Amino acid sequence: MASASAPATALVTGANRGIGLALVKALLAKHYTSIDALRALFGTDRQLDLLVNNAGVFIRDVPDGVQAAADCMVDTFKTNAVGPLLVTQALMPNLALSPRPVVLNVSSQMGSIANTKTGGSVAYRASKAALNMVNKSLSVTYPAVTFLTTHPGYVSTGMSLFKGEISPEHSADCLLKIVDAADLSYSGKFFHYEGHELPW
């Protein structure tokens, strides 16, 4: 997808730590050109080849009460579902300049309705299910762009209290293998980091 003679450009949200930081390091090693901030793209004709919507929140300690639960739901949706939608829409002109534009949405298998076997974490689960729908909907609206939504694994980051089963680096490498393999037939689908498709 990228080469030393013609580096592709990538933008990763939530890139200051965890999976996002590991993705940036892996992309730079693959000769991508990094875009340091969204403001470097807004209103420009700069080509964007890969957008990774990685920023996310998991709110654990929710105070008792109806309003607190509602606030948790709204705040989680803003970051995990609304944010990726708005960023993607804002950068569609830049993605349209790429010969092979890809949008990678970092979701979670906790957003799979079919795979939900336990309760709890309603706000997080629902927000990731919403992100999966955003991905599918955008894949229909923009058929020339490959939209991927992925489960990155149970990764050892701050979100998992560093109790995950795989490292951010391993997760990032696996996610980028999916990106590299993807063509438009992948668009709108939900993938496990190991490469197989997940149910909605």
Disulfide bonds with the S-S distance in Angstrom:
none
